[in-house]
């Protein structure tokens, strides 16, 4: 089974159609290809929006939809995605990562369902999440990705969902001035990250806070960046890496670069 790293999009785009937003269309086309070529038994999402102290896996058979964004118009809270969970495969995650604790106290947050509603619009693929230990070092996240490799042979599509560039405080500063143009450094850092991934210099991605001068500016908190470490940890040296969306950053301090491994 391939592995994905994907942006989950900007919350402002949630109500947009695939015709209006090219990123949603890219996810839709990818989902069709995946279902045509693979028997996807379940999807496991490592979401930037489930941050915990420790590592947890959701084993609920029914997945609650979590609207974890605030202050939006009413229509943003009337978009529904009704997917089932997969307790059986959640137990396989527990076997692969013994320190992970099982819980039913979560669901699908907006790091998961806005992306999934285009990737698998019929909600016919069971899906559940693995949390991010917010306080763990980057090496820990990469190691967990390596530990999950056996699930690739069991029909599980594993998806790291975040953003390679994500500095919300800088975005808010721009929004207060009604200016949503990029700062100018996003494209440079995005290109550098692509080069490291293409050349398999994953150690530079793991040490993202110090390996490039823009690292801390681009990702001042770990939540949106470290999902990529799971995806890279799941890869083999022979896996192809294909970018299914790589438009230059169009918003300040934000990237939608997304890719498939395998």
C-alpha positions in Angstrom: 0.0 0.0 0.0 1.3 3.5 -0.7 1.7 6.1 2.0 0.6 9.7 1.8 1.6 13.0 3.2 -1.0 15.6 2.5 -2.1 19.0 3.5 -5.7 19.0 4.8 -6.3 22.4 3.3 -7.1 25.8 4.6 -10.3 25.9 6.7 -11.6 28.7 4.6 -11.8 26.3 1.6 -13.9 23.7 3.3 -17.2 24.9 1.6 -15.5 25.1 -1.8 -16.2 22.6 -4.5 -13.6 20.5 -6.4 -14.2 22.8 -9.4 -13.4 25.8 -7.3 -10.3 24.5 -5.5 -7.6 22.6 -7.4 -6.3 20.9 -4.3 -9.6 19.3 -3.6 -9.6 18.1 -7.2 -6.1 16.6 -6.8 -7.3 14.6 -3.8 -10.4 13.4 -5.6 -8.3 12.2 -8.6 -5.8 10.5 -6.3 -8.6 8.7 -4.4 -10.0 7.3 -7.6 -6.6 6.0 -8.6 -6.0 4.5 -5.2 -9.3 2.6 -5.2 -8.7 1.4 -8.8 -5.3 0.0 -8.0 -5.4 -1.1 -4.4 -7.7 -2.9 -2.0 -7.9 -0.1 0.6 -9.2 -1.8 3.8 -8.8 1.2 6.0 -7.1 4.6 6.3 -5.1 5.6 9.3 -4.6 9.4 9.6 -1.9 11.0 11.7 -3.5 14.4 12.0 -1.9 17.7 13.1 -5.1 18.4 15.0 -5.0 15.6 17.5 -2.1 16.5 19.9 -1.7 14.7 23.1 0.7 13.9 25.9 1.6 10.4 24.8 0.5 8.4 21.8 -3.1 7.3 21.4 -5.0 5.4 18.8 -8.8 5.7 18.3 -10.6 2.4 18.2 -14.2 3.6 17.9 -16.4 1.8 15.4 -18.3 5.1 14.9 -16.3 8.2 14.2 -17.5 11.5 15.5 -16.9 14.5 13.3 -15.1 17.2 15.1 -15.5 20.9 14.0 -12.3 22.1 15.6 -12.2 25.5 14.0 -13.9 28.6 15.4 -15.6 31.8 14.3 -16.6 30.7 10.8 -20.0 31.3 9.2 -22.8 28.8 9.9 -22.4 27.0 6.6 -18.9 25.7 7.7 -20.6 23.6 10.4 -23.1 22.0 8.0 -20.5 20.0 6.0 -20.8 16.4 7.0 -18.6 13.3 6.5 -19.9 10.1 7.9 -17.1 7.5 8.0 -16.9 4.4 10.1 -13.9 3.4 12.2 -12.0 0.1 12.2 -11.5 -1.3 15.7 -9.8 -4.4 14.3 -7.1 -2.5 12.5 -6.7 -0.1 15.4 -5.7 -3.1 17.4 -3.0 -3.9 14.7 -1.7 -0.4 15.3 -1.5 -1.2 19.0 0.5 -4.3 18.2 2.9 -2.3 16.1 3.3 0.5 18.6 2.9 -1.1 22.1 3.2 2.2 23.9 0.1 3.6 22.1 -3.0 3.7 24.3 -6.4 2.9 22.9 -9.2 5.4 23.3 -12.7 6.2 22.1 -12.5 9.8 23.1 -11.8 11.3 19.7 -13.1 11.1 16.1 -12.2 12.8 12.9 -10.9 16.4 13.3 -10.4 19.0 10.6 -7.0 17.6 9.9 -8.8 14.5 8.6 -12.3 14.9 7.4 -12.0 17.9 5.0 -9.3 16.0 3.1 -11.0 12.6 3.3 -14.3 14.0 1.9 -12.5 14.5 -1.4 -10.1 11.6 -1.2 -12.9 9.1 -0.4 -16.1 11.1 -1.0 -18.4 8.1 -0.5 -17.0 7.6 3.0 -16.8 3.9 2.2 -13.2 3.4 3.6 -13.1 2.9 7.4 -10.8 5.6 8.9 -9.4 6.3 12.3 -6.6 8.5 13.8 -3.3 8.1 15.6 -2.5 11.1 17.9 0.7 13.2 17.9 2.7 13.3 21.1 3.2 17.0 21.2 6.1 16.8 23.6 8.1 14.1 21.8 11.2 14.7 19.8 11.1 14.5 16.0 13.1 11.2 16.0 10.3 9.7 18.0 7.7 10.4 15.3 10.0 9.1 12.6 10.6 5.9 14.6 6.9 5.4 15.0 6.5 5.6 11.2 9.1 2.9 10.8 7.2 0.7 13.4 4.0 1.0 11.4 5.5 -0.4 8.1 3.8 -3.8 8.6 0.4 -2.2 8.1 1.3 -1.4 4.5 1.1 -5.1 3.8 -2.4 -5.3 5.4 -4.3 -2.9 3.2 -3.9 0.1 5.4 -3.4 3.5 3.7 -1.5 5.6 6.2 -1.8 9.4 5.8 0.3 12.0 7.5 -1.9 15.1 7.4 -0.3 18.5 8.2 1.5 21.3 6.3 5.2 21.6 5.6 4.9 25.4 6.3 2.5 26.5 9.0 2.9 29.6 11.1 -0.6 30.7 12.2 0.6 33.8 14.2 2.2 35.2 11.1 -1.0 34.5 9.1 -3.1 36.3 11.7 -0.8 39.4 11.4 -1.4 39.5 7.7 -5.2 38.9 8.1 -5.5 41.9 10.4 -4.2 44.0 7.5 -6.5 42.3 4.9 -3.4 41.1 3.2 -3.1 37.4 2.3 -0.1 37.5 0.0 2.9 35.3 0.8 5.8 36.8 2.7 8.2 35.8 0.0 10.3 33.2 1.8 7.7 30.4 1.5 8.7 29.3 -2.0 12.4 29.2 -1.1 11.8 26.9 1.9 9.2 24.8 0.1 11.8 24.2 -2.7 14.5 23.3 -0.2 12.2 20.8 1.5 11.3 19.2 -1.8 15.0 18.8 -2.6 15.7 17.0 0.7 12.8 14.6 0.2 13.8 13.9 -3.4 17.4 13.2 -2.4 16.3 11.1 0.6 18.1 13.4 3.0 15.5 12.6 5.6 17.8 13.5 8.4 17.5 17.2 7.3 13.7 16.8 7.6 13.9 15.2 11.0 16.1 18.1 12.2 13.9 20.7 10.5 14.2 23.2 13.3 18.0 23.5 12.8 18.8 22.2 9.3 17.6 25.4 7.5 17.5 29.0 8.7 13.8 29.2 7.9 12.8 26.0 9.7 11.7 27.6 13.0 10.0 30.4 11.2 8.1 28.1 8.9 7.1 25.6 11.7 7.3 27.3 15.1 5.2 24.4 16.6 5.6 20.7 15.8 1.9 19.8 15.2 1.6 20.5 11.4 5.2 19.5 10.5 5.8 16.2 12.3 3.1 14.2 10.4 5.5 14.2 7.5 8.0 12.3 9.6 5.6 9.4 10.0 5.1 9.3 6.2 8.9 9.3 5.6 9.5 6.8 8.3 7.1 4.4 6.5 9.0 4.6 3.2 11.5 2.1 1.8 14.6 3.1 -0.2 13.0 1.7 -3.4 9.7 3.6 -3.1 9.0 6.3 -5.6 7.9 9.6 -4.3 5.4 11.4 -6.4 3.9 14.9 -5.7 0.2 14.9 -6.4 0.0 18.6 -5.5 2.9 21.0 -5.6 1.7 24.5 -6.5 3.9 27.3 -5.2 2.7 28.6 -1.8 -0.2 31.0 -2.5 -0.9 32.0 1.1 1.4 33.5 3.7 3.3 31.0 5.9 1.4 28.0 4.4 2.0 25.1 2.0 -0.2 22.6 0.4 2.7 20.5 -1.1 1.5 16.8 -0.9 3.0 13.6 -2.0 2.5 9.8 -2.3 5.2 7.3 -1.4 5.2 3.9 -3.2 
